[in-house]
Amino acid sequence: MELSDIQTFAAVARTGGITRAAEELNTVQSNVTQRIKALEAEIGTALFERHSRGMTLTGAGKRLLPYAQRMAALSREAVLAARDDGEPKGPLSIGSMETTAAVRLPPLLADFHRRFPAVRLSLRTSPTADLVTGVLEGMLDGAFVAGPVAHADLTVTSAFREELVLVSARRWASLAELRAGTPESGPTALAFRTGCTYRQRLEQIFVEFGWPSAARFELGTLDGMIGCVAADMGVTLLPRAVVERSAMNGSVTMHALSPSHARVETLFIQRRAGHQTSALHGFLSCLTRDDDIIAA
């Protein structure tokens, strides 16, 4: 079983199609198709169901996927371990929630780059659920996610503590006014895509407020989210520090919530097993000396 075939299979499973997998692997579509067919021939069964919307895993493909993910992650880890001579350098892939990347990470990343300029750091923003998957599959060396996270294969480090606030247009001076001035179904909930912990918390708050049937509107960027709130399109849930540092801070109102809804801890997660590269070790050294850590 060729490792390149396994890596290609994992990419197609992750992206859901030949075209997107080819783009991710920086190769041509025909090469991806050929490798998938070769793997299916070797195993003796179809791994994907082909349809107009892309490709989905068959039962055999679903059973193979976790092994393929571990093999691909182990291969990447082996290369990094062989090259690692103790001096932080080479690639380092870090994931983060959009809100953390916008407010908490710039000084941390700047400090890391000053101390370890030979490391080629890349940052990917995604919801917590996707980041956890990325770390487990070895696509990310580590990630900042919303807690709590409990997984036997992950090591968790406390990073930042945030206060979440309900954010509305400026004309709503209090939660009481917001609840009285909106339809019985409640205001529109503005949220990041499924998998975002803040979205889950916002939906819980809406249920407690008696708004389970409120409309949902999904947005992809932090600036777009706050801009739509300022335009009175709906309300959202964000860390207070994010809103305070936004250029549109004066156009929105922040509503304090009970501690059970407001308190959230940002965690840094990494895989428990395997080799911790010098680059990741250097990043963790910057993380633990950052004055904003935990005290934030």
Salt bridges, closest charged atoms under 4 A:
ASP5 OD1 - ARG35 NH1 2.99
GLU24 OE2 - ARG14 NH2 2.22
GLU40 OE2 - ARG50 NH1 3.10
GLU77 OE1 - ARG271 NH1 2.78
ASP84 OD2 - HIS275 NE2 2.90
ASP85 OD1 - LYS89 NZ 2.49
ASP111 OD1 - ARG114 NH2 3.98
ASP111 OD1 - ARG289 NH2 2.69
ASP130 OD2 - ARG193 NH1 2.77
ASP141 OD1 - ARG76 NH1 3.13
GLU162 OE2 - ARG104 NE 2.80
GLU163 OE1 - ARG240 NE 2.82
GLU203 OE2 - ARG199 NE 3.47
GLU203 OE2 - ARG216 NE 3.81
GLU208 OE1 - HIS261 NE2 3.05
GLU218 OE1 - ARG199 NH1 2.80
ASP232 OD2 - ARG171 NE 2.51
GLU265 OE2 - ARG161 NE 3.93
